[in-house]
């Protein structure tokens, strides 16, 4: 396998995610430690940057409850969380 194989790319993303902490409470709250900034903010999509990956939360009626000290708390109906 070379570095372009999908399993290797997936493992690299997993290693990158170890540098931030994500906690999801049901489908209504997401807490992310390691947030460096907000890249996109809409009521159906919030994109957050960390040191290593971008985290995109999609859903309905999403709001940012807290954004301080590298922690962000998102409330609303969370449908998916993607990493890129």
C-alpha positions as CSV (number, residue, x, y, z in Angstrom):
1,X,0.0,0.0,0.0
2,X,1.3,3.5,-0.8
3,X,0.4,6.8,0.9
4,X,-2.5,7.4,-1.5
5,X,-4.5,4.4,-0.3
6,X,-7.8,5.3,1.4
7,X,-7.1,3.2,4.6
8,X,-3.8,5.1,5.1
9,X,-5.6,8.5,4.5
10,X,-8.3,7.5,7.0
11,X,-5.6,6.6,9.6
12,X,-3.9,9.9,9.1
13,X,-7.2,11.7,9.8
14,X,-7.7,9.7,13.0
15,X,-4.2,10.6,14.2
16,X,-5.0,14.3,13.4
17,X,-8.3,14.1,15.4
18,X,-6.4,13.0,18.5
19,X,-5.2,16.5,18.9
20,X,-8.8,17.8,19.5
21,X,-11.6,16.5,21.7
22,X,-15.1,16.3,20.5
23,X,-18.1,15.4,22.7
24,X,-21.6,14.9,21.4
25,X,-24.6,14.9,23.7
26,X,-27.4,13.1,21.8
27,X,-28.1,15.0,18.6
28,X,-28.5,18.4,20.3
29,X,-25.1,19.5,21.5
30,X,-21.5,19.3,20.4
31,X,-18.5,20.4,22.4
32,X,-15.2,20.8,20.7
33,X,-11.9,21.6,22.5
34,X,-9.1,22.7,20.3
35,X,-11.1,25.2,18.1
36,X,-8.9,27.8,16.4
37,X,-11.7,29.6,14.6
38,X,-15.0,29.6,12.8
39,X,-14.7,29.2,9.0
40,X,-18.5,29.2,8.2
41,X,-21.6,29.9,10.3
42,X,-25.1,29.3,9.0
43,X,-28.1,27.9,10.8
44,X,-27.7,24.6,8.9
45,X,-23.9,24.4,8.7
46,X,-21.0,25.4,11.0
47,X,-17.4,24.8,9.9
48,X,-14.7,25.0,12.5
49,X,-10.9,24.9,12.1
50,X,-8.6,23.2,14.5
51,X,-4.8,22.9,14.2
52,X,-5.0,19.9,12.0
53,X,-8.5,19.4,10.5
54,X,-11.7,21.3,9.6
55,X,-14.9,20.0,11.4
56,X,-18.2,20.6,9.7
57,X,-21.4,20.2,11.6
58,X,-24.6,20.1,9.6
59,X,-28.1,20.2,11.0
60,X,-31.1,22.4,11.7
61,X,-31.3,25.5,13.9
62,X,-27.6,25.3,14.8
63,X,-26.3,28.0,17.1
64,X,-23.0,28.7,18.8
65,X,-23.7,28.8,22.5
66,X,-20.1,29.3,23.6
67,X,-16.8,30.2,21.8
68,X,-14.0,30.9,24.3
69,X,-10.5,29.5,25.2
70,X,-10.4,27.2,22.2
71,X,-13.7,25.6,23.1
72,X,-16.9,25.8,21.1
73,X,-20.3,24.6,22.0
74,X,-22.9,24.1,19.3
75,X,-26.6,23.5,20.0
76,X,-29.4,22.6,17.6
77,X,-30.5,19.4,15.8
78,X,-27.2,17.8,14.7
79,X,-27.5,15.6,11.7
80,X,-23.8,15.0,10.8
81,X,-20.2,15.8,11.7
82,X,-17.6,15.6,8.9
83,X,-13.8,16.0,9.0
84,X,-11.6,17.3,6.2
